[in-house]
Amino acid sequence: MPALSVPVLLWAGREDIDYPSMKSYSEDTGFELLTSDGDHVSTMLEMDDGTKKRLSQFLGGNAG
């Protein structure tokens, strides 16, 4: 993936089992890592405002 010429946003919850490897991969590749509280499921069910805003910005929304 490092050779991609499109925007890449990695996303992981701090309690996800693979969070440490996602963080390391982000640092190695320079891809942005969006980190949220909880694990993957809890984040999808109760997404915090900061995560909503960043996802909207990344997807081209107007979330300020």
C-alpha positions in Angstrom: 0.0 0.0 0.0 2.8 2.6 0.5 3.0 3.1 -3.3 -0.6 4.1 -3.6 -1.3 7.6 -5.0 -4.6 7.9 -3.3 -5.4 9.2 0.3 -5.2 6.5 2.9 -6.7 6.7 6.4 -6.2 3.9 8.8 -8.6 3.6 11.7 -8.4 1.6 14.9 -9.7 1.6 18.4 -7.2 1.8 21.2 -8.7 -1.5 22.6 -8.5 -3.3 19.3 -6.3 -6.4 19.5 -4.3 -5.2 16.4 -4.0 -1.6 17.5 -0.2 -1.8 18.3 0.5 -3.2 14.8 -1.8 -0.6 13.1 0.1 2.1 15.0 3.4 0.7 13.9 2.3 0.3 10.3 1.1 3.9 10.3 4.4 5.2 11.6 6.3 3.0 9.1 4.3 4.1 6.0 3.4 7.7 7.0 -0.3 6.9 6.6 -2.6 8.8 9.0 -4.0 6.7 11.8 -7.4 7.8 13.2 -7.5 6.5 16.7 -10.7 6.3 18.7 -11.7 5.0 22.2 -12.9 1.4 22.6 -12.6 -1.3 20.1 -13.9 -1.6 16.5 -17.4 -2.6 17.4 -17.9 0.0 20.2 -16.6 2.7 18.0 -19.0 1.9 15.2 -21.9 1.9 17.7 -21.0 5.0 19.6 -18.7 7.1 17.5 -17.3 10.2 19.3 -17.6 13.6 17.6 -13.9 13.9 16.8 -14.0 10.6 14.9 -17.1 11.6 13.0 -15.6 14.9 12.1 -12.3 13.4 10.8 -14.1 10.7 8.8 -16.4 13.3 7.3 -13.3 15.4 6.3 -11.5 12.5 4.8 -14.5 11.4 2.8 -15.0 14.9 1.5 -17.8 16.1 3.8 -18.1 19.5 5.2 -17.6 18.9 8.9 -15.5 22.0 9.5 
